[in-house]
């Protein structure tokens, strides 16, 4: 998707020069497109752009979750 990041859900090769890419856009809408070797220069791998972090303290989460139940 030009100008936006997508999350890749699935990649299926069709021969050795084409892949079918299934993705979600930034809003969460699913999409599907064919990409060829000629498309490679316009693609960019982006990492670390998560909407939330899952590296918090699990013990604190459990404590807070148990406190809301009682």
PQR file of N, CA, C, O and H, with PARSE charges and radii, in Angstrom:
ATOM      1  N   UNK A   1       0.845  -1.167   0.000 -0.4000 1.5000
ATOM      2  CA  UNK A   1       0.000   0.000   0.000 -0.0000 2.0000
ATOM      3  C   UNK A   1       0.891   1.230   0.000  0.5500 1.7000
ATOM      4  O   UNK A   1       1.649   1.444   0.946 -0.5500 1.4000
ATOM      5  N   UNK A   2       0.813   2.015  -1.013 -0.4000 1.5000
ATOM      6  CA  UNK A   2       1.667   3.206  -1.080 -0.0000 2.0000
ATOM      7  C   UNK A   2       1.419   4.165   0.085  0.5500 1.7000
ATOM      8  O   UNK A   2       0.277   4.530   0.366 -0.5500 1.4000
ATOM      9  H   UNK A   2       0.197   1.842  -1.781  0.4000 1.0000
ATOM     10  N   UNK A   3       2.481   4.562   0.748 -0.4000 1.5000
ATOM     11  CA  UNK A   3       2.394   5.550   1.804 -0.0000 2.0000
ATOM     12  C   UNK A   3       1.933   5.051   3.153  0.5500 1.7000
ATOM     13  O   UNK A   3       1.738   5.862   4.058 -0.5500 1.4000
ATOM     14  H   UNK A   3       3.408   4.266   0.520  0.4000 1.0000
ATOM     15  N   UNK A   4       1.752   3.763   3.330 -0.4000 1.5000
ATOM     16  CA  UNK A   4       1.361   3.253   4.641 -0.0000 2.0000
ATOM     17  C   UNK A   4       1.980   1.891   4.906  0.5500 1.7000
ATOM     18  O   UNK A   4       2.372   1.172   3.987 -0.5500 1.4000
ATOM     19  H   UNK A   4       1.910   3.104   2.595  0.4000 1.0000
ATOM     20  N   UNK A   5       2.059   1.556   6.186 -0.4000 1.5000
ATOM     21  CA  UNK A   5       2.583   0.255   6.590 -0.0000 2.0000
ATOM     22  C   UNK A   5       1.448  -0.757   6.622  0.5500 1.7000
ATOM     23  O   UNK A   5       0.297  -0.407   6.882 -0.5500 1.4000
ATOM     24  H   UNK A   5       1.741   2.140   6.933  0.4000 1.0000
ATOM     25  N   UNK A   6       1.778  -2.004   6.358 -0.4000 1.5000
ATOM     26  CA  UNK A   6       0.814  -3.091   6.445 -0.0000 2.0000
ATOM     27  C   UNK A   6       1.419  -4.207   7.279  0.5500 1.7000
ATOM     28  O   UNK A   6       2.638  -4.300   7.423 -0.5500 1.4000
ATOM     29  H   UNK A   6       2.713  -2.289   6.146  0.4000 1.0000
ATOM     30  N   UNK A   7       0.563  -5.042   7.820 -0.4000 1.5000
ATOM     31  CA  UNK A   7       0.991  -6.235   8.543 -0.0000 2.0000
ATOM     32  C   UNK A   7       0.752  -7.431   7.638  0.5500 1.7000
ATOM     33  O   UNK A   7      -0.376  -7.676   7.208 -0.5500 1.4000
ATOM     34  H   UNK A   7      -0.427  -4.967   7.703  0.4000 1.0000
ATOM     35  N   UNK A   8       1.806  -8.174   7.350 -0.4000 1.5000
ATOM     36  CA  UNK A   8       1.707  -9.326   6.451 -0.0000 2.0000
ATOM     37  C   UNK A   8       1.096 -10.493   7.214  0.5500 1.7000
ATOM     38  O   UNK A   8       1.575 -10.877   8.280 -0.5500 1.4000
ATOM     39  H   UNK A   8       2.722  -7.975   7.699  0.4000 1.0000
ATOM     40  N   UNK A   9       0.033 -11.049   6.651 -0.4000 1.5000
ATOM     41  CA  UNK A   9      -0.641 -12.195   7.253 -0.0000 2.0000
ATOM     42  C   UNK A   9      -0.239 -13.508   6.602  0.5500 1.7000
ATOM     43  O   UNK A   9      -0.137 -14.533   7.276 -0.5500 1.4000
ATOM     44  H   UNK A   9      -0.357 -10.737   5.784  0.4000 1.0000
ATOM     45  N   UNK A  10      -0.008 -13.480   5.278 -0.4000 1.5000
ATOM     46  CA  UNK A  10       0.315 -14.712   4.558 -0.0000 2.0000
ATOM     47  C   UNK A  10       1.014 -14.363   3.254  0.5500 1.7000
ATOM     48  O   UNK A  10       0.746 -13.323   2.652 -0.5500 1.4000
ATOM     49  H   UNK A  10      -0.091 -12.648   4.730  0.4000 1.0000
ATOM     50  N   UNK A  11       1.908 -15.236   2.825 -0.4000 1.5000
ATOM     51  CA  UNK A  11       2.606 -15.095   1.553 -0.0000 2.0000
ATOM     52  C   UNK A  11       2.580 -16.445   0.854  0.5500 1.7000
ATOM     53  O   UNK A  11       2.954 -17.462   1.438 -0.5500 1.4000
ATOM     54  H   UNK A  11       2.126 -16.081   3.314  0.4000 1.0000
ATOM     55  N   UNK A  12       2.136 -16.450  -0.401 -0.4000 1.5000
ATOM     56  CA  UNK A  12       2.122 -17.689  -1.197 -0.0000 2.0000
ATOM     57  C   UNK A  12       2.833 -17.423  -2.515  0.5500 1.7000
ATOM     58  O   UNK A  12       2.499 -16.493  -3.249 -0.5500 1.4000
ATOM     59  H   UNK A  12       1.833 -15.624  -0.875  0.4000 1.0000
ATOM     60  N   UNK A  13       3.813 -18.256  -2.791 -0.4000 1.5000
ATOM     61  CA  UNK A  13       4.562 -18.140  -4.048 -0.0000 2.0000
ATOM     62  C   UNK A  13       3.745 -18.705  -5.200  0.5500 1.7000
ATOM     63  O   UNK A  13       3.066 -19.723  -5.062 -0.5500 1.4000
ATOM     64  H   UNK A  13       4.084 -19.011  -2.195  0.4000 1.0000
ATOM     65  N   UNK A  14       3.824 -18.030  -6.332 -0.4000 1.5000
ATOM     66  CA  UNK A  14       3.270 -18.501  -7.607 -0.0000 2.0000
ATOM     67  C   UNK A  14       4.443 -18.514  -8.586  0.5500 1.7000
ATOM     68  O   UNK A  14       4.761 -17.504  -9.215 -0.5500 1.4000
ATOM     69  H   UNK A  14       4.375 -17.203  -6.444  0.4000 1.0000
ATOM     70  N   UNK A  15       5.070 -19.668  -8.696 -0.4000 1.5000
ATOM     71  CA  UNK A  15       6.288 -19.755  -9.500 -0.0000 2.0000
ATOM     72  C   UNK A  15       7.454 -19.183  -8.716  0.5500 1.7000
ATOM     73  O   UNK A  15       7.462 -19.228  -7.486 -0.5500 1.4000
ATOM     74  H   UNK A  15       4.812 -20.488  -8.186  0.4000 1.0000
ATOM     75  N   UNK A  16       8.441 -18.644  -9.423 -0.4000 1.5000
ATOM     76  CA  UNK A  16       9.621 -18.099  -8.747 -0.0000 2.0000
ATOM     77  C   UNK A  16       9.703 -16.579  -8.864  0.5500 1.7000
ATOM     78  O   UNK A  16      10.672 -15.987  -8.387 -0.5500 1.4000
ATOM     79  H   UNK A  16       8.435 -18.607 -10.423  0.4000 1.0000
ATOM     80  N   UNK A  17       8.722 -15.934  -9.480 -0.4000 1.5000
ATOM     81  CA  UNK A  17       8.796 -14.492  -9.676 -0.0000 2.0000
ATOM     82  C   UNK A  17       7.589 -13.730  -9.151  0.5500 1.7000
ATOM     83  O   UNK A  17       7.518 -12.512  -9.313 -0.5500 1.4000
ATOM     84  H   UNK A  17       7.936 -16.415  -9.867  0.4000 1.0000
ATOM     85  N   UNK A  18       6.633 -14.419  -8.522 -0.4000 1.5000
ATOM     86  CA  UNK A  18       5.416 -13.753  -8.079 -0.0000 2.0000
ATOM     87  C   UNK A  18       4.968 -14.318  -6.731  0.5500 1.7000
ATOM     88  O   UNK A  18       4.994 -15.528  -6.510 -0.5500 1.4000
ATOM     89  H   UNK A  18       6.690 -15.409  -8.390  0.4000 1.0000
ATOM     90  N   UNK A  19       4.555 -13.411  -5.829 -0.4000 1.5000
ATOM     91  CA  UNK A  19       3.972 -13.831  -4.563 -0.0000 2.0000
ATOM     92  C   UNK A  19       2.600 -13.189  -4.408  0.5500 1.7000
ATOM     93  O   UNK A  19       2.367 -12.059  -4.836 -0.5500 1.4000
ATOM     94  H   UNK A  19       4.534 -12.428  -6.009  0.4000 1.0000
ATOM     95  N   UNK A  20       1.707 -13.936  -3.788 -0.4000 1.5000
ATOM     96  CA  UNK A  20       0.407 -13.405  -3.413 -0.0000 2.0000
ATOM     97  C   UNK A  20       0.505 -13.018  -1.939  0.5500 1.7000
ATOM     98  O   UNK A  20       0.745 -13.868  -1.081 -0.5500 1.4000
ATOM     99  H   UNK A  20       1.896 -14.854  -3.439  0.4000 1.0000
ATOM    100  N   UNK A  21       0.321 -11.749  -1.658 -0.4000 1.5000
ATOM    101  CA  UNK A  21       0.482 -11.217  -0.314 -0.0000 2.0000
ATOM    102  C   UNK A  21      -0.885 -10.897   0.282  0.5500 1.7000
ATOM    103  O   UNK A  21      -1.662 -10.135  -0.294 -0.5500 1.4000
ATOM    104  H   UNK A  21       0.127 -11.059  -2.355  0.4000 1.0000
ATOM    105  N   UNK A  22      -1.169 -11.485   1.438 -0.4000 1.5000
ATOM    106  CA  UNK A  22      -2.383 -11.169   2.185 -0.0000 2.0000
ATOM    107  C   UNK A  22      -1.948 -10.340   3.384  0.5500 1.7000
ATOM    108  O   UNK A  22      -1.014 -10.712   4.094 -0.5500 1.4000
ATOM    109  H   UNK A  22      -0.538 -12.104   1.906  0.4000 1.0000
ATOM    110  N   UNK A  23      -2.627  -9.210   3.612 -0.4000 1.5000
ATOM    111  CA  UNK A  23      -2.171  -8.258   4.617 -0.0000 2.0000
ATOM    112  C   UNK A  23      -3.349  -7.564   5.292  0.5500 1.7000
ATOM    113  O   UNK A  23      -4.496  -7.692   4.864 -0.5500 1.4000
ATOM    114  H   UNK A  23      -3.386  -8.908   3.035  0.4000 1.0000
ATOM    115  N   UNK A  24      -3.035  -6.819   6.367 -0.4000 1.5000
ATOM    116  CA  UNK A  24      -3.966  -5.896   7.006 -0.0000 2.0000
ATOM    117  C   UNK A  24      -3.344  -4.504   6.905  0.5500 1.7000
ATOM    118  O   UNK A  24      -2.146  -4.342   7.135 -0.5500 1.4000
ATOM    119  H   UNK A  24      -2.103  -6.715   6.714  0.4000 1.0000
ATOM    120  N   UNK A  25      -4.155  -3.495   6.560 -0.4000 1.5000
ATOM    121  CA  UNK A  25      -3.617  -2.142   6.502 -0.0000 2.0000
ATOM    122  C   UNK A  25      -3.570  -1.534   7.901  0.5500 1.7000
ATOM    123  O   UNK A  25      -3.872  -2.215   8.881 -0.5500 1.4000
ATOM    124  H   UNK A  25      -5.129  -3.627   6.372  0.4000 1.0000
ATOM    125  N   UNK A  26      -3.195  -0.259   8.002 -0.4000 1.5000
ATOM    126  CA  UNK A  26      -3.013   0.384   9.300 -0.0000 2.0000
ATOM    127  C   UNK A  26      -4.304   0.468  10.109  0.5500 1.7000
ATOM    128  O   UNK A  26      -4.258   0.569  11.335 -0.5500 1.4000
ATOM    129  H   UNK A  26      -2.950   0.294   7.206  0.4000 1.0000
ATOM    130  N   UNK A  27      -5.451   0.427   9.437 -0.4000 1.5000
ATOM    131  CA  UNK A  27      -6.742   0.508  10.109 -0.0000 2.0000
ATOM    132  C   UNK A  27      -7.255  -0.880  10.484  0.5500 1.7000
ATOM    133  O   UNK A  27      -8.167  -1.006  11.301 -0.5500 1.4000
ATOM    134  H   UNK A  27      -5.488   0.344   8.441  0.4000 1.0000
ATOM    135  N   UNK A  28      -6.670  -1.924   9.885 -0.4000 1.5000
ATOM    136  CA  UNK A  28      -7.090  -3.290  10.160 -0.0000 2.0000
ATOM    137  C   UNK A  28      -7.891  -3.922   9.048  0.5500 1.7000
ATOM    138  O   UNK A  28      -8.350  -5.057   9.182 -0.5500 1.4000
ATOM    139  H   UNK A  28      -5.929  -1.822   9.221  0.4000 1.0000
ATOM    140  N   UNK A  29      -8.070  -3.200   7.937 -0.4000 1.5000
ATOM    141  CA  UNK A  29      -8.794  -3.751   6.797 -0.0000 2.0000
ATOM    142  C   UNK A  29      -7.921  -4.759   6.058  0.5500 1.7000
ATOM    143  O   UNK A  29      -6.758  -4.471   5.777 -0.5500 1.4000
ATOM    144  H   UNK A  29      -7.697  -2.278   7.828  0.4000 1.0000
ATOM    145  N   UNK A  30      -8.457  -5.932   5.740 -0.4000 1.5000
ATOM    146  CA  UNK A  30      -7.667  -6.933   5.019 -0.0000 2.0000
ATOM    147  C   UNK A  30      -7.528  -6.573   3.546  0.5500 1.7000
ATOM    148  O   UNK A  30      -8.360  -5.865   2.978 -0.5500 1.4000
ATOM    149  H   UNK A  30      -9.402  -6.166   5.968  0.4000 1.0000
ATOM    150  N   UNK A  31      -6.460  -7.076   2.946 -0.4000 1.5000
ATOM    151  CA  UNK A  31      -6.230  -6.870   1.523 -0.0000 2.0000
ATOM    152  C   UNK A  31      -5.413  -8.001   0.951  0.5500 1.7000
ATOM    153  O   UNK A  31      -4.857  -8.822   1.680 -0.5500 1.4000
ATOM    154  H   UNK A  31      -5.784  -7.650   3.408  0.4000 1.0000
ATOM    155  N   UNK A  32      -5.348  -8.030  -0.362 -0.4000 1.5000
ATOM    156  CA  UNK A  32      -4.642  -9.084  -1.071 -0.0000 2.0000
ATOM    157  C   UNK A  32      -4.083  -8.486  -2.355  0.5500 1.7000
ATOM    158  O   UNK A  32      -4.788  -7.758  -3.054 -0.5500 1.4000
ATOM    159  H   UNK A  32      -5.799  -7.363  -0.954  0.4000 1.0000
ATOM    160  N   UNK A  33      -2.828  -8.782  -2.673 -0.4000 1.5000
ATOM    161  CA  UNK A  33      -2.230  -8.264  -3.889 -0.0000 2.0000
ATOM    162  C   UNK A  33      -1.166  -9.222  -4.403  0.5500 1.7000
ATOM    163  O   UNK A  33      -0.637 -10.043  -3.653 -0.5500 1.4000
ATOM    164  H   UNK A  33      -2.256  -9.373  -2.105  0.4000 1.0000
ATOM    165  N   UNK A  34      -0.863  -9.108  -5.683 -0.4000 1.5000
ATOM    166  CA  UNK A  34       0.238  -9.867  -6.277 -0.0000 2.0000
ATOM    167  C   UNK A  34       1.447  -8.956  -6.376  0.5500 1.7000
ATOM    168  O   UNK A  34       1.338  -7.809  -6.810 -0.5500 1.4000
ATOM    169  H   UNK A  34      -1.293  -8.442  -6.292  0.4000 1.0000
ATOM    170  N   UNK A  35       2.600  -9.471  -5.973 -0.4000 1.5000
ATOM    171  CA  UNK A  35       3.854  -8.735  -6.078 -0.0000 2.0000
ATOM    172  C   UNK A  35       4.824  -9.532  -6.935  0.5500 1.7000
ATOM    173  O   UNK A  35       4.925 -10.754  -6.826 -0.5500 1.4000
ATOM    174  H   UNK A  35       2.688 -10.403  -5.621  0.4000 1.0000
ATOM    175  N   UNK A  36       5.539  -8.802  -7.793 -0.4000 1.5000
ATOM    176  CA  UNK A  36       6.516  -9.419  -8.692 -0.0000 2.0000
ATOM    177  C   UNK A  36       7.913  -8.950  -8.326  0.5500 1.7000
ATOM    178  O   UNK A  36       8.075  -8.004  -7.555 -0.5500 1.4000
ATOM    179  H   UNK A  36       5.457  -7.809  -7.881  0.4000 1.0000
ATOM    180  N   UNK A  37       8.912  -9.604  -8.874 -0.4000 1.5000
ATOM    181  CA  UNK A  37      10.304  -9.234  -8.594 -0.0000 2.0000
ATOM    182  C   UNK A  37      10.554  -7.760  -8.917  0.5500 1.7000
ATOM    183  O   UNK A  37      11.352  -7.113  -8.239 -0.5500 1.4000
ATOM    184  H   UNK A  37       8.781 -10.372  -9.501  0.4000 1.0000
ATOM    185  N   UNK A  38       9.899  -7.229  -9.919 -0.4000 1.5000
ATOM    186  CA  UNK A  38      10.059  -5.816 -10.281 -0.0000 2.0000
ATOM    187  C   UNK A  38       9.560  -4.878  -9.181  0.5500 1.7000
ATOM    188  O   UNK A  38       9.943  -3.708  -9.156 -0.5500 1.4000
ATOM    189  H   UNK A  38       9.250  -7.754 -10.470  0.4000 1.0000
ATOM    190  N   UNK A  39       8.715  -5.368  -8.275 -0.4000 1.5000
ATOM    191  CA  UNK A  39       8.171  -4.550  -7.186 -0.0000 2.0000
ATOM    192  C   UNK A  39       9.131  -4.426  -6.007  0.5500 1.7000
ATOM    193  O   UNK A  39       8.940  -3.558  -5.156 -0.5500 1.4000
ATOM    194  H   UNK A  39       8.404  -6.318  -8.296  0.4000 1.0000
ATOM    195  N   UNK A  40      10.150  -5.265  -5.936 -0.4000 1.5000
ATOM    196  CA  UNK A  40      11.045  -5.300  -4.780 -0.0000 2.0000
ATOM    197  C   UNK A  40      11.655  -3.948  -4.416  0.5500 1.7000
ATOM    198  O   UNK A  40      11.718  -3.631  -3.228 -0.5500 1.4000
ATOM    199  H   UNK A  40      10.305  -5.970  -6.627  0.4000 1.0000
ATOM    200  N   UNK A  41      12.107  -3.132  -5.371 -0.4000 1.5000
ATOM    201  CA  UNK A  41      12.743  -1.859  -4.988 -0.0000 2.0000
ATOM    202  C   UNK A  41      11.816  -0.900  -4.240  0.5500 1.7000
ATOM    203  O   UNK A  41      12.299  -0.046  -3.497 -0.5500 1.4000
ATOM    204  H   UNK A  41      12.056  -3.390  -6.336  0.4000 1.0000
ATOM    205  N   UNK A  42      10.510  -1.015  -4.415 -0.4000 1.5000
ATOM    206  CA  UNK A  42       9.599  -0.091  -3.741 -0.0000 2.0000
ATOM    207  C   UNK A  42       9.091  -0.617  -2.396  0.5500 1.7000
ATOM    208  O   UNK A  42       8.300   0.048  -1.727 -0.5500 1.4000
ATOM    209  H   UNK A  42      10.117  -1.709  -5.018  0.4000 1.0000
ATOM    210  N   UNK A  43       9.547  -1.811  -2.000 -0.4000 1.5000
ATOM    211  CA  UNK A  43       9.132  -2.391  -0.724 -0.0000 2.0000
ATOM    212  C   UNK A  43      10.154  -2.087   0.357  0.5500 1.7000
ATOM    213  O   UNK A  43      11.352  -1.996   0.091 -0.5500 1.4000
ATOM    214  H   UNK A  43      10.189  -2.351  -2.544  0.4000 1.0000
ATOM    215  N   UNK A  44       9.666  -1.932   1.577 -0.4000 1.5000
ATOM    216  CA  UNK A  44      10.545  -1.648   2.703 -0.0000 2.0000
ATOM    217  C   UNK A  44      10.084  -2.461   3.902  0.5500 1.7000
ATOM    218  O   UNK A  44       8.892  -2.499   4.206 -0.5500 1.4000
ATOM    219  H   UNK A  44       8.693  -2.007   1.793  0.4000 1.0000
ATOM    220  N   UNK A  45      11.012  -3.104   4.579 -0.4000 1.5000
ATOM    221  CA  UNK A  45      10.708  -3.857   5.786 -0.0000 2.0000
ATOM    222  C   UNK A  45      10.762  -2.904   6.972  0.5500 1.7000
ATOM    223  O   UNK A  45      11.788  -2.274   7.227 -0.5500 1.4000
ATOM    224  H   UNK A  45      11.981  -3.073   4.332  0.4000 1.0000
ATOM    225  N   UNK A  46       9.655  -2.805   7.692 -0.4000 1.5000
ATOM    226  CA  UNK A  46       9.570  -1.916   8.849 -0.0000 2.0000
ATOM    227  C   UNK A  46       9.350  -2.788  10.081  0.5500 1.7000
ATOM    228  O   UNK A  46       8.445  -3.622  10.109 -0.5500 1.4000
ATOM    229  H   UNK A  46       8.821  -3.317   7.485  0.4000 1.0000
ATOM    230  N   UNK A  47      10.179  -2.589  11.088 -0.4000 1.5000
ATOM    231  CA  UNK A  47      10.035  -3.355  12.322 -0.0000 2.0000
ATOM    232  C   UNK A  47       9.919  -2.390  13.498  0.5500 1.7000
ATOM    233  O   UNK A  47      10.291  -1.221  13.398 -0.5500 1.4000
ATOM    234  H   UNK A  47      10.914  -1.911  11.065  0.4000 1.0000
ATOM    235  N   UNK A  48       9.408  -2.889  14.592 -0.4000 1.5000
ATOM    236  CA  UNK A  48       9.347  -2.085  15.806 -0.0000 2.0000
ATOM    237  C   UNK A  48       8.226  -1.065  15.825  0.5500 1.7000
ATOM    238  O   UNK A  48       8.251  -0.145  16.643 -0.5500 1.4000
ATOM    239  H   UNK A  48       9.106  -3.839  14.674  0.4000 1.0000
ATOM    240  N   UNK A  49       7.248  -1.201  14.951 -0.4000 1.5000
ATOM    241  CA  UNK A  49       6.156  -0.227  14.932 -0.0000 2.0000
ATOM    242  C   UNK A  49       4.886  -0.835  15.520  0.5500 1.7000
ATOM    243  O   UNK A  49       3.811  -0.738  14.930 -0.5500 1.4000
ATOM    244  H   UNK A  49       7.228  -1.948  14.287  0.4000 1.0000
ATOM    245  N   UNK A  50       5.020  -1.456  16.676 -0.4000 1.5000
ATOM    246  CA  UNK A  50       3.888  -2.096  17.324 -0.0000 2.0000
ATOM    247  C   UNK A  50       2.986  -1.052  17.977  0.5500 1.7000
ATOM    248  O   UNK A  50       3.466  -0.024  18.456 -0.5500 1.4000
ATOM    249  H   UNK A  50       5.894  -1.535  17.156  0.4000 1.0000
ATOM    250  N   UNK A  51       1.702  -1.312  17.995 -0.4000 1.5000
ATOM    251  CA  UNK A  51       0.750  -0.407  18.626 -0.0000 2.0000
ATOM    252  C   UNK A  51       0.830  -0.484  20.149  0.5500 1.7000
ATOM    253  O   UNK A  51       0.515   0.484  20.840 -0.5500 1.4000
ATOM    254  H   UNK A  51       1.313  -2.147  17.607  0.4000 1.0000
ATOM    255  N   UNK A  52       1.249  -1.631  20.666 -0.4000 1.5000
ATOM    256  CA  UNK A  52       1.388  -1.770  22.107 -0.0000 2.0000
ATOM    257  C   UNK A  52       2.576  -2.677  22.389  0.5500 1.7000
ATOM    258  O   UNK A  52       3.043  -3.417  21.523 -0.5500 1.4000
ATOM    259  H   UNK A  52       1.505  -2.418  20.104  0.4000 1.0000
ATOM    260  N   UNK A  53       3.041  -2.600  23.605 -0.4000 1.5000
ATOM    261  CA  UNK A  53       4.175  -3.413  24.021 -0.0000 2.0000
ATOM    262  C   UNK A  53       3.684  -4.538  24.916  0.5500 1.7000
ATOM    263  O   UNK A  53       2.800  -4.336  25.748 -0.5500 1.4000
ATOM    264  H   UNK A  53       2.662  -1.999  24.309  0.4000 1.0000
ATOM    265  N   UNK A  54       4.248  -5.705  24.747 -0.4000 1.5000
ATOM    266  CA  UNK A  54       3.873  -6.853  25.572 -0.0000 2.0000
ATOM    267  C   UNK A  54       5.021  -7.287  26.475  0.5500 1.7000
ATOM    268  O   UNK A  54       5.156  -8.468  26.795 -0.5500 1.4000
ATOM    269  H   UNK A  54       4.967  -5.869  24.071  0.4000 1.0000
ATOM    270  N   UNK A  55       5.849  -6.324  26.885 -0.4000 1.5000
ATOM    271  CA  UNK A  55       7.006  -6.659  27.703 -0.0000 2.0000
ATOM    272  C   UNK A  55       6.861  -6.197  29.155  0.5500 1.7000
ATOM    273  O   UNK A  55       7.860  -6.027  29.854 -0.5500 1.4000
ATOM    274  H   UNK A  55       5.739  -5.364  26.625  0.4000 1.0000
ATOM    275  N   UNK A  56       5.627  -5.994  29.608 -0.4000 1.5000
ATOM    276  CA  UNK A  56       5.379  -5.566  30.984 -0.0000 2.0000
ATOM    277  C   UNK A  56       5.583  -6.687  31.980  0.5500 1.7000
ATOM    278  O   UNK A  56       5.765  -7.847  31.609 -0.5500 1.4000
ATOM    279  H   UNK A  56       4.815  -6.132  29.040  0.4000 1.0000
ATOM    280  N   UNK A  57       5.551  -6.324  33.241 -0.4000 1.5000
ATOM    281  CA  UNK A  57       5.727  -7.284  34.329 -0.0000 2.0000
ATOM    282  C   UNK A  57       4.459  -8.111  34.495  0.5500 1.7000
ATOM    283  O   UNK A  57       3.417  -7.565  34.858 -0.5500 1.4000
ATOM    284  H   UNK A  57       5.404  -5.382  33.541  0.4000 1.0000
ATOM    285  N   UNK A  58       4.523  -9.400  34.241 -0.4000 1.5000
ATOM    286  CA  UNK A  58       3.377 -10.288  34.337 -0.0000 2.0000
ATOM    287  C   UNK A  58       2.808 -10.394  35.735  0.5500 1.7000
ATOM    288  O   UNK A  58       1.597 -10.535  35.906 -0.5500 1.4000
ATOM    289  H   UNK A  58       5.370  -9.844  33.946  0.4000 1.0000
ATOM    290  N   UNK A  59       3.674 -10.328  36.740 -0.4000 1.5000
ATOM    291  CA  UNK A  59       3.205 -10.404  38.129 -0.0000 2.0000
ATOM    292  C   UNK A  59       2.346  -9.192  38.490  0.5500 1.7000
ATOM    293  O   UNK A  59       1.340  -9.332  39.186 -0.5500 1.4000
ATOM    294  H   UNK A  59       4.658 -10.214  36.601  0.4000 1.0000
ATOM    295  N   UNK A  60       2.736  -8.007  38.022 -0.4000 1.5000
ATOM    296  CA  UNK A  60       1.939  -6.807  38.291 -0.0000 2.0000
ATOM    297  C   UNK A  60       0.601  -6.866  37.569  0.5500 1.7000
ATOM    298  O   UNK A  60      -0.417  -6.428  38.105 -0.5500 1.4000
ATOM    299  H   UNK A  60       3.553  -7.893  37.457  0.4000 1.0000
ATOM    300  N   UNK A  61       0.599  -7.402  36.363 -0.4000 1.5000
ATOM    301  CA  UNK A  61      -0.656  -7.540  35.634 -0.0000 2.0000
ATOM    302  C   UNK A  61      -1.600  -8.480  36.383  0.5500 1.7000
ATOM    303  O   UNK A  61      -2.788  -8.191  36.528 -0.5500 1.4000
ATOM    304  H   UNK A  61       1.426  -7.759  35.928  0.4000 1.0000
ATOM    305  N   UNK A  62      -1.072  -9.585  36.847 -0.4000 1.5000
ATOM    306  CA  UNK A  62      -1.901 -10.539  37.577 -0.0000 2.0000
ATOM    307  C   UNK A  62      -2.458  -9.917  38.851  0.5500 1.7000
ATOM    308  O   UNK A  62      -3.627 -10.112  39.183 -0.5500 1.4000
ATOM    309  H   UNK A  62      -0.107  -9.820  36.729  0.4000 1.0000
ATOM    310  N   UNK A  63      -1.619  -9.170  39.563 -0.4000 1.5000
ATOM    311  CA  UNK A  63      -2.052  -8.505  40.782 -0.0000 2.0000
ATOM    312  C   UNK A  63      -3.202  -7.547  40.476  0.5500 1.7000
ATOM    313  O   UNK A  63      -4.205  -7.534  41.188 -0.5500 1.4000
ATOM    314  H   UNK A  63      -0.669  -9.012  39.293  0.4000 1.0000
ATOM    315  N   UNK A  64      -3.060  -6.748  39.421 -0.4000 1.5000
ATOM    316  CA  UNK A  64      -4.112  -5.794  39.050 -0.0000 2.0000
ATOM    317  C   UNK A  64      -5.371  -6.517  38.577  0.5500 1.7000
ATOM    318  O   UNK A  64      -6.480  -6.091  38.898 -0.5500 1.4000
ATOM    319  H   UNK A  64      -2.244  -6.759  38.842  0.4000 1.0000
ATOM    320  N   UNK A  65      -5.218  -7.589  37.828 -0.4000 1.5000
ATOM    321  CA  UNK A  65      -6.372  -8.339  37.339 -0.0000 2.0000
ATOM    322  C   UNK A  65      -7.130  -8.978  38.491  0.5500 1.7000
ATOM    323  O   UNK A  65      -8.361  -8.963  38.504 -0.5500 1.4000
ATOM    324  H   UNK A  65      -4.317  -7.935  37.567  0.4000 1.0000
ATOM    325  N   UNK A  66      -6.411  -9.539  39.459 -0.4000 1.5000
ATOM    326  CA  UNK A  66      -7.062 -10.147  40.612 -0.0000 2.0000
ATOM    327  C   UNK A  66      -7.748  -9.097  41.478  0.5500 1.7000
ATOM    328  O   UNK A  66      -8.793  -9.371  42.069 -0.5500 1.4000
ATOM    329  H   UNK A  66      -5.411  -9.551  39.448  0.4000 1.0000
ATOM    330  N   UNK A  67      -7.178  -7.906  41.560 -0.4000 1.5000
ATOM    331  CA  UNK A  67      -7.767  -6.834  42.374 -0.0000 2.0000
ATOM    332  C   UNK A  67      -9.088  -6.357  41.779  0.5500 1.7000
ATOM    333  O   UNK A  67      -9.981  -5.950  42.522 -0.5500 1.4000
ATOM    334  H   UNK A  67      -6.330  -7.683  41.080  0.4000 1.0000
ATOM    335  N   UNK A  68      -9.232  -6.400  40.466 -0.4000 1.5000
ATOM    336  CA  UNK A  68     -10.470  -5.945  39.842 -0.0000 2.0000
ATOM    337  C   UNK A  68     -11.584  -6.980  39.972  0.5500 1.7000
ATOM    338  O   UNK A  68     -12.759  -6.634  39.855 -0.5500 1.4000
ATOM    339  H   UNK A  68      -8.507  -6.731  39.862  0.4000 1.0000
ATOM    340  N   UNK A  69     -11.242  -8.221  40.207 -0.4000 1.5000
ATOM    341  CA  UNK A  69     -12.237  -9.282  40.343 -0.0000 2.0000
ATOM    342  C   UNK A  69     -12.893  -9.222  41.724  0.5500 1.7000
ATOM    343  O   UNK A  69     -14.091  -9.474  41.853 -0.5500 1.4000
ATOM    344  H   UNK A  69     -10.287  -8.502  40.302  0.4000 1.0000
ATOM    345  N   UNK A  70     -12.125  -8.897  42.733 -0.4000 1.5000
ATOM    346  CA  UNK A  70     -12.623  -8.951  44.121 -0.0000 2.0000
ATOM    347  C   UNK A  70     -13.253  -7.670  44.530  0.5500 1.7000
ATOM    348  O   UNK A  70     -13.721  -7.547  45.662 -0.5500 1.4000
ATOM    349  H   UNK A  70     -11.152  -8.692  42.628  0.4000 1.0000
TER
END
